[in-house]
Amino acid sequence: MAEIIVYSQPDCPPCKIMKMFLDEYGISYTEKNIKTDKQAMKELTKNHKSYSTPTIVIDGKVIIGFDQAILKNELNIHD
């Protein structure tokens, strides 16, 4: 199983949709709230070159924003 990290923040509708999507497919992930976790914010901006949420990292590959087609492809989801 891939290592998946979701960088999110409260009151971010796309973040909620991203997590619902992953939960729907039973995909395990680690959530990092950039508002309450300063280290997560540093990781997001410095390591992943993103300033947006949601940002998802799948085995080191960074995907910024919620794009269902890209996520399905990266996670090998076939309906």
C-alpha positions as CSV (number, residue, x, y, z in Angstrom):
1,M,0.0,0.0,0.0
2,A,1.2,3.5,-0.9
3,E,2.2,6.0,1.8
4,I,-0.4,8.8,1.5
5,I,-0.3,12.1,3.3
6,V,-3.1,14.7,2.9
7,Y,-2.2,18.3,3.9
8,S,-5.4,20.1,4.8
9,Q,-6.9,22.8,6.9
10,P,-10.2,23.5,8.6
11,D,-13.0,25.1,6.6
12,C,-11.5,23.9,3.3
13,P,-14.4,22.3,1.3
14,P,-12.0,20.6,-1.3
15,C,-10.1,19.1,1.7
16,K,-13.3,17.6,3.0
17,I,-14.2,16.2,-0.4
18,M,-10.7,14.7,-0.8
19,K,-10.9,12.9,2.6
20,M,-14.5,11.7,1.7
21,F,-13.2,10.3,-1.6
22,L,-10.3,8.5,0.1
23,D,-12.6,7.1,2.8
24,E,-15.2,6.0,0.2
25,Y,-12.5,3.8,-1.4
26,G,-11.1,2.6,1.9
27,I,-7.8,4.2,1.3
28,S,-5.7,4.8,4.4
29,Y,-3.9,8.2,4.8
30,T,-2.3,10.4,7.3
31,E,-3.8,13.9,7.6
32,K,-1.7,16.9,8.5
33,N,-3.5,20.1,9.4
34,I,-1.4,23.0,8.3
35,K,-3.2,25.4,10.7
36,T,-2.4,23.5,13.9
37,D,0.9,21.8,12.9
38,K,3.7,24.2,12.1
39,Q,5.9,21.3,10.9
40,A,3.3,20.2,8.5
41,M,3.2,23.8,7.0
42,K,6.9,23.7,6.6
43,E,6.8,20.3,4.9
44,L,4.1,21.5,2.6
45,T,5.9,24.7,1.5
46,K,9.5,23.7,1.6
47,N,9.5,20.0,0.7
48,H,6.5,19.9,-1.6
49,K,6.6,23.4,-3.0
50,S,2.8,23.9,-2.4
51,Y,0.9,26.7,-0.7
52,S,-2.5,25.2,-1.3
53,T,-4.8,22.7,0.3
54,P,-5.6,20.0,-0.3
55,T,-2.2,18.7,-1.3
56,I,-1.8,15.0,-1.4
57,V,1.5,13.1,-1.5
58,I,1.4,9.6,-2.7
59,D,4.7,7.8,-2.3
60,G,6.5,11.1,-2.8
61,K,4.4,12.3,-5.8
62,V,2.7,15.6,-5.1
63,I,-0.8,16.3,-6.3
64,I,-2.1,19.8,-5.6
65,G,-5.9,20.2,-5.4
66,F,-8.7,17.6,-5.7
67,D,-8.7,16.0,-9.1
68,Q,-10.7,12.8,-9.0
69,A,-9.4,11.4,-12.3
70,I,-5.7,12.0,-11.4
71,L,-6.3,10.4,-8.0
72,K,-8.0,7.4,-9.4
73,N,-5.1,6.9,-11.8
74,E,-2.4,7.4,-9.2
75,L,-4.2,5.1,-6.7
76,N,-5.1,2.5,-9.3
77,I,-8.8,2.8,-8.7
78,H,-11.1,1.3,-11.4
79,D,-14.8,1.6,-11.0
